[in-house]
Amino acid sequence: MQPDLAADWKRSKPDVAVYLPRGEAHHDTDNEHFLVFESPAGDELLAIWTQSSCEGRGDNHAMLGRSADGENWPAPEFLRGTRPGTDDPQAGWAFPVVSRSGRIYCFYTKQAELNDGNPQGCGTMGCCYSDDTGRTWTDGPDLPMPRNAFDNPDPRVPKNFIVWQLPIRDRHGRVFCGYTQTTSRAVHPEVDGWWQGGSRCHFMRFDNIDAGPDPVDLEVTWLPDDDRGLEVEHPVTGLSAASEPSIVLLPDGRLFSTMRTWTGHIWFSVSDDDGHTWRSPEILRCRDDGEPVLHPLAPCPIYALADGRYLLVYHHNNGHVGEHNQRDAIWHTNHLNFVRNPAFIAVGAFRADAHQPVWFSQPTQILDTDGIPIGPKGTAEIATYTSLTEWRGKRVLWYPDRKYYLLGRHLPDSLLADMAVPV
């Protein structure tokens, strides 16, 4: 029996409800890539997310919400993309950059006339910006992106790329973020389905964005210096299948990135030269030579906390749960809808002399859908494509529940107090 959608948002025991869909007639029944951030003045919280009638249906649009207290969220506003009932181009996977000038930039995957077979993940890098805390927005030109051997050989076909995390700042204070490049079907060896597709992790750095320039004058450095990016071998195809990098700055100035893979583990890499070069990725462990961190194909965000610790969000299984195995060569159902649940957290601490410079506590479960799928996608996943704020004395994990509801869970110090990190 299907749950009551008007009430099932309470299942995961949230502390805050940001968005509860109105129903399929409103084209709002898929909500994800949920990025909550402080306004330029720090006096309110803003949220940007990708909304559609259903993931992959072709009507992605960016939404903007705001809250004066972090607890109450009025109805959001449409930002960019496909308006309900139109064939306007999609705007997906939008992410904000708050410039020190006070200007907010919003970048997104902008659907183009030509695509590489995946119109929601192939496009130009669209841009709009606001000088009044997101109340009005001005379109800027698309940002040029470099080409490499994994793009379509036809230069008219744009890149396959997605950004999902909020950017961080590197040791020089520059805005830095990661993105996934999916290999073009035009150069990809034949595979059995999208679950065997190739991908790799790349990064971008906005060098002059804090001056608040017009988008046409933005200076972007594309990293790493080689074209291959960070690669992890797919266990079935042997192709690279690393994606969705999440980055934190370490106390010694290095960059530390986690990434999702098909192997059943989180992988990580470290850069000691501001992202120009990276170590070959390795399996993430709780400590050097410790147990691997189990995780299915799902985002695995790591957040830097204000007290100097880190927080890792993951699912604590290897992608094989019951009858669902993400490493099956042939899929008869989307296994990811069921292996991305429950959600766990682990506390991380910097270990300066260790090979893996962040070590982690044992996991604590925080969110669960009880395996009950809802929405047009029919997914039971939780806490995929999250964000975290520490604002006005409250630490909140902002999470999609089954890519349907958008919710928040308080993570007080008392919850983290007993999560001891190995020494």
N, C-alpha and C positions, 0 to 999 in steps of 0.2 A: 504494500500500500504506500502511495506517495505521501510524504509528510506535508503538513500545512505550511506552505511557503511563507505565509504571513507571520508565522511564529517560529519557524525552524532556525532563524538567525540566532536564536538563543542557545542552540545546541552546544556550541563550543565555549559557552560561558564568557562572552566578551564583556568588557567594561564600557565600551563606547560603540555606538552604531553610527557610521558615517554615511552609508548609502544602502538602502533597501530597495531593490528594483520594484518598479510599478507594474511590470508585466510585459509580455511579448508585444503587445500593441504599441508600446513605447520604444521598442528596439533597445532596451536597456538591461537585458537579462544575462549579459556577460560583462563582468567587471574585473580588471586585472592590471598588472603593472602599476601598483598602488604606491605612489611616491608622495609622502607627506614631508613638508619642509617648512622652516621658519620664513616669514616674510622678511623683506630687507630691513625693516625697523625692529624686527623681533617681537612685534606686538600682537601677532596672530599667526595661526598655522594655515598654510595653504596645502592643497592636495591636487595633484594631476594624475589622471589614470586613463587607461584605454577602455572604452566601452563599445559594445556591439550587441546585436541581437543574439549572436552565437559566434564563438571563435571560429574564424575561417569562412564565415558566411559572406564577407565582402563589404561590411559596413562599419569598419573601425572608425571611431572618432575619439578625440581627446576631450576630457571633461575637466572642469576646474571647480574645486570646492574650497571653502574658507570657514574658519572657526575663530571666534574671539577668545574662546576659553579652552579649546581642545576637547571639550565634552559634547557640545551642541553644534551640529553641522546643518545649516539651512540647505535648501535645495541647491544643487550645483548648477553651473552654467556650461553650456556647450562652448568648446574652445575652437577646434578645427576638425575637419574630416567630413565623413559622409553623414549628412543630415537624414533623419528618418524619412523614408519614402522617396529618396532621391538616388541618383547614380553619381553623386559627387565623388571625387577621388578620396580614398581612405587616408587618414592620418593615424598611424599606429605607433605604439611604444614611445610615447612622448616623454621627454625628461627635461626638467628645468635646470638652469644655471642662474644662481643669484649673484650678480656682479657686485663688487664693492662700490660701484657707482650708484647702486640702487636700482638699476635696470634688471628686469627678469627676462631672460631669454628662454624660449621653449623650442627644442629641436625634436624632430620626429621622422619616422620613415614615411615618406610622402609618395603615395601611389603615382606611378607615371603611366603614360600611354602604352609604353612597351614594358613587359615584365618577363621574368624568367620562370614563369610557371607557378609562382607563389605571390600573388599581388599584395598580400598583407605583409610580406617580409622582404619584398624587393621594391626599391624606390630610391628617389633622391633624398638628400638630407634637408628636409624642410625646416623653416625657421620663422618664428614670430617673436615679438618682444613687447614688453610693457614697461612704461615709466610711472605707472600709478598703482602699483601693487596688484596687477592683474585685473584691474577693472576694465581697461580697454587694451586692445592688442593691435599691433601693426605688423603686417607681413613683410618679411625680408626675402632676399633672393635665396635660392637653394645653395647650400654650401658644397663646393666641389670636393669630391673624395678621390683618393688615388686609386688607380687600377693595379691589379696584379694577375698572376696566372690562374687564380681561382675564380675570376670574374668571367662573364660571358665574353667571348672574343669580339662580339659586335659592340662597339663602343656606345651605341645608342641605347643599349639595355643597361639599366642602372645596376648598382651593387645590391647583393642580398645581405642586408645587415640589420641588426637589432641592438639597441641599447636598452638595458632594463634597470640598472641601478642608478641611484643618485651619485653624481660625481663627488670625489674627495679633493683635497688639496695636497700637493706634494710638499717636500721639505722646503721648497722655495715659495710656497704659497700659491702655486699655479693650479688651475682647475684641471683635473685629470679624471678620465673615466674609461671604462672598458666597453667593448662591443663584440658581438659575435658576427663573423662572416661565414655564411653558408656557401658551399661550393656550387657554382652554376651547374645546372643540368647539362649545359652545352659541353662542359669539359669533365663531367663526373662519370666515372665508370657505371655501368648499368647495375642497379640494385633492385631489391624486391619491394621497397616502399620507403616512405619518408623517414622511417625509423632507422634506416641504414645510411642516411645521407651524411656527407662530409661537412665538417665545420672546424673553425679554429678561432682562437681568441686574439683580438687586437686591441689597441688603445688609442685614445686621442687626447691631446693636451691643448687647452685654449690659452694661448700665450699672452694675449692682450685684452682679454674679455673684461678685466676689472676696470679698465678705462671707459667701458660703456660705449664702444664704437658701434657705428652702423654695421649690420651683419656683413655687408660686402667688404668691410675692412677687417673682419676677424682674421686673426692669424692662428692657424691650427697646425700642430705638429703631429704627424701620424706615426705611431709606434707599434711594435718595435722596428728597428732599422731594417731588418730583413722582412721579406714579403710573406713568410710562412706563418708568422705569429706563433702562438703556443699550441702545440699539437699533442693529443693523446690518442692512441690507437683504438679503434672500434673493435670489440672482441669478436665480431662476426666477419666484418668486411676487411679489416686491416687498414682502413682509411682513417684519417684524422677525424675525431669526433669530440673535440673539446669545445665548450661553449659557456656563455654567460659568466664571464669573470666578475668577481667581486673583490674590491681592493681596499686595503687599509695602509696607512702610513705607520711605520715602525719608529720607535724612539730614536734609533740611530740613523734615520733618514731613508732607509731602504723601503721599497714597496713590496707588499705581500699580497698575493692574489690567490683566492680559491676559485675553482671552476667545476662545472658539472661535466660528467662523462657517462658513458654507457657501461662502465666496468663494475658498478656496484659500490664505488668509493668516490669520495671527494678527492680531487687532486689539487696540488698547490705549486706555486712557483714564487721566486724571489728575484727582484731586480735591485742592484746596488748602484745603478747609474741612471735613475729617474725614468726607467722604462725603455731605454734604448736597447738593452739586451736583458735577457731573462735566463735563469737556470732552466734546464730541461725539466718539465713538470714531473712531479712525483706524487705517490699516494699520500694523502694527509693521514697523520697518525695522532693519537692522543699525546704522544711524546716521542722523542727520538727512539727508534727501535720498539715502539709500543704498538698497540693494537690499531689496525686501520679504522678510519671513520667510515662506517657503512652509510651508503646514501644511494637512492635511485637516480634516474635521470630527472633532475629537478634543480631549480636554483638553490644555491647553498650560500646565502649571504653571510658575510662577516662584517660586524659593525665595531667601530672604535667607540668605547664608552668614555665619558668625561673623566672618570676616575683612573684612566690608564689601562683598564682591562679591555677585553674584547668579548664579543658575543657572537656565537655561531648558531645559525638556525638550520636545522636539517631534519631528516625523517628516520634515521637510525634503522634502515633496512637496506639490503643490497639489490633491491629491484625485483626480487622474487618472493612474492607473498601469496601463499596459497596457490591458486591456479594461474596467477598472473606473474609472468616472467618477462621482463623487458628485453632479455637477451635471446628470446625466441627468434629464429630466422624468419618465420612467417607469423604475422599477427592476424588474429580473427576478431580482436577487440582492442581497444586502446588501453593497454595495461597501465599506462601512467595515470589514468583516472583513479586507480585503486592503490597503487604503491606509494603515492605521495601523501600518506596519512598513516599515523598521527604525526604531529610536529613536535620536535624536541629542541631544546637549547643546551649549549655548553658554554661555560665561561672559559675564556682564553687569557693567557698571561705571556708576556714577552720573556724570552730566554735568550739573552744576548750571545752566549757562547754555544748555543745549540745549532745543529745542522738545520732543523726545522725551527724557526725562530719564535713561533707561537705554539705553546702547549695548551692542552684542553682538559677540563674536568670531565667527569662522567656525565652523561646526558640526563636531563630532566624533561619529562613530557609536559607540554603546556596546552596543547590544542588537539581536539579529536572530533571527527565527524561521525564516529561510530560506523564508518564505512557506508553511510547512507548517501547515495548519489542524488543530485537534484539538478534542475535547470535544463535548458535545451541541450547542453553538452552531455548531461548525464554523468557528471564527475563527482567523486567523493573526496577529492584532494583538498588540502588546506595549507594555508601559509606558503603559497607559491607566489613569488613576486611581491615581497614585503618591503617595508621601510621602518625606520626606528627614529624616534625623537626623544630628546631629554630636554624638556621645556617646562619652566615654572615648577620645578621640583618633581616632575613626573616623567618616568621613563615608560614609553609606550611602544609596543610592537604593533604596527599597522598592517593588517593582513586581509587578503581576500579569503573568504570561506566558500570553497567550491566554485571559485571564479564567478560568484553570484552576489553574495553580500560583501560589503566592505566594512570592516570592524576594527576595533582596537582592544588590546589587552595590556593592562598595567603590569609592569615587571619591577616590583619594588625591590629595594635592597635586601629585604628579608627573604625573598625568593632565591636570590643569588648567594646569600651568605654562606650556605653550607656546601656550595659547589667548589670544592677544593681542586686546585690545579696542581699536577705533580711538580715536584721540585728536584 
